[in-house]
Amino acid sequence: MSSVAATVAETNLPETAFFSVHARSEPGVMPRVLELFAKRGLVPSLWHSAVSGADQTRLTIEIRMSGLGREITEYIAACLRQIASVEAVLTLSQDRGS
């Protein structure tokens, strides 16, 4: 288990992170996005992707990940922003008690 996954498992953080990734619709975007979670031993609680636009060139990926702290959420978002073809990444952290 990775150190990030171990930290998440040990602390059982109550926060859920939401990521909204907006990119050009290219075949390599989704595996590169998923890789950021997989290499940390994490499996998203929810993954939804859709292609849109008149010419189907826009890709939106919605990801929910339970148990991430704010610091890890911000780090993953920064990494997502570095992926080629990703144009914007929006994040939201929500306490499970909310």
N, C-alpha and C positions, 0 to 999 in steps of 0.2 A: 504494500500500500504506500502511496506517495506521502510525503510529509504534509501536503495540503489536505489530502483525503483523511490522513490520520488526525490532523487538527480539527477538521470538520466533524469527524466521528467522535473524537474525545470531548469536545466542548458542547456538541449538540446545540449549536447556535439556533436561536429562534427565528432568525431572519430568512426571508425568501428573496432571492434576487431575480429581477426580470431584465432581460436584455432584448432590445429591438435593434436588429442589424439591417441596415439598408445598403444595398450593393447593386452593382451591375449584374445582370443575370449571366453568369459564366459558370461552366461546369466545375471548376475547382474551388469555388467559394465555400460551398457547404462542407466538404470534407476538411478544409482548413479551419473553419469555425469549430466544427465538432472536435477536431484534434486538440484544441486548446483545453477542452474539458477532459478528453480521454487521456491525455498525457499526465493529467493530475489525478487519474483514477476516479473521475467524477462522471456520473451519468445524469444528464438533465432530466428534471421531473416532467418537463413538457418541451416539445419541439414542434413548431409549426412553420412551414415555409410556403411562400406563394410567389408566383411570377405575375407581374402586372404590367400595365402600360399598353398602349395601342400596338406597339411592336414587340411586346413581351420582353423588354430589356431591363426591367426593374425586378429585383429580388428582395423580398422582405423575409427575415427569419426572426421569429419570436421564440425566446427561450426562457424557461423558468427553472431555477436551480435552488432547491431547498438547502438550508444549512450553511450558506456562505455568509461570512462576515463582511462588513462594509469594505475593509481593506482589500480582501481577496476579490470582491466584486469590482472594485475600481481598477485593480491590477488586470483582471481578465478583460475588462472593457478597454483598457489602454492597449492591450495586446490585440484585441479584435480590430481596433482602429488602424493597426499597422498592416493588416492583411490587404494584399493587392485587390483592387476592385471594390473594397468596402468604402463607402462614402460617408456613412454616419452610424454611430452607435449610441443609443439612448439606454439609460439604466434607471432602475427603481429598486430600492430595498424596502421591504415591508416586514415589520415585526409580525409574527404569527398571531400575536394577541390582539392585533388591530383589526 
